[in-house]
């Protein structure tokens, strides 16, 4: 259970006062280091989608609470919720912010945003900044909602950068945006067909790299990105200087996840392990499976990703020591327009499944532990956020907090 913090209202007011007075107060720690949070899509700057300290429902599932929502993503899976400081941030037709324990509405922003949210500490404020992609560009919001003045949120928007030119795939007229990444006090956006590093306090663009990449991954001060023509490239998080490049294992790199000792690269033919020195350690290229875009989860030396078969799609587990297949599961991951990111905790893999809600899969053998598909929902759920003993997901009509049955 995620605790609700009693000092929230004080922090909300203090954040707005700090903005007005220009006070420079740094947070003591980064939201992405909080073990009781899922502060961005894919959980952490490396994009591993792994919450080792969480204990979400494993053997059965029940609804702790649900709240009505109108996600705007056509027939594709919705944006992953973010969870931090006792709140759930769900992006759809508007931004809905809920108490993580009870589901009570804390505040609502009646604007449409085009990506999942990421929460980063901001030097000039006592409260974090919520980074998100909007129609007018990348946006930084007061994560606590500002101050409620006669029913309106004062001090909500902190900054907006230049308008974006998304290269995301389309389905039903809805763009699937790459989610922002929070790395310390920096927010990283894949926008304007490039990579932007933005100061979480001011919205100032610290640096820009001309690389057409999906969600980047951060490890040990380096931002790793993929370019279909160049392979994997790396930039210094602070300066933006290019410090790494590797055309191995193939130039057709479609995504990257940063693990403790290696990068796991999604390619046009499968997966590959790339050492931080640039050497290819292993390749996984099965003859009967293929792959295109979609995030890869990484937990305890195993990579989890969606693959296409001749007749069916599969969730596949790959050993990152040697690239061997551990198992493939018939829990079919949502694959349109790209494979939905799995999430891992409690020896279980959680994945939005095509026309079947969300599915929990045993991490040891790929067997299905449970399926949650209320009312036979025709559209897929969002990727899961795993915090405490809850699995938070956004369905076609509701935000759900799921717990052990």
GINORFEN-V490055 format. One record per pair of residues at least 24 apart in sequence whose C-alpha atoms are under 6 Angstrom apart, sorted by the first residue. I is the first residue (numbers start at 1). GAP is how many residues later the second one is. Records with the same first field share a line. If there is no record, write none. Layout:
BEGIN
I = GAP, GAP
END
This chain:
BEGIN
1 = 387, 388
2 = 84, 99, 386
3 = 83
4 = 82
12 = 132, 134
13 = 134
15 = 110, 111, 112
16 = 139
18 = 107
23 = 101
24 = 99, 100
25 = 98, 99, 100, 101
26 = 97
30 = 91, 154
31 = 89
36 = 351
37 = 46, 47, 350
38 = 44, 45, 347
39 = 43, 44, 45, 79, 80
40 = 42, 78
41 = 39
45 = 136, 138, 172, 173
46 = 171, 172, 211, 212
47 = 170, 210
48 = 249, 250
49 = 248, 294
50 = 249, 293, 294, 295
51 = 294
52 = 293
54 = 333, 334
55 = 291, 333, 334
56 = 333, 334, 335
57 = 346, 347
59 = 310
60 = 344, 345
61 = 342, 343, 344
62 = 340, 341, 342, 343
63 = 339
64 = 337, 338
65 = 336
66 = 333, 334
67 = 331, 332
68 = 329, 330
69 = 328, 329
70 = 327
73 = 101
74 = 98, 100
77 = 303, 304, 305
78 = 304
79 = 37, 303
80 = 36, 302, 303
115 = 62, 64
116 = 63
118 = 62, 64
120 = 62, 65
121 = 64
122 = 63, 78, 79
123 = 78
124 = 77
136 = 27
137 = 24, 25, 26, 27
159 = 44
164 = 27, 28
165 = 27
166 = 25
178 = 36, 37
207 = 33
217 = 40, 41
226 = 27, 29
228 = 24, 25
246 = 32
249 = 31
254 = 39
268 = 24
282 = 40, 41
283 = 40
284 = 39
293 = 45
294 = 44, 45
295 = 46
297 = 45
306 = 33
329 = 37
341 = 42
352 = 29, 31
354 = 26
355 = 24, 25
357 = 24
END
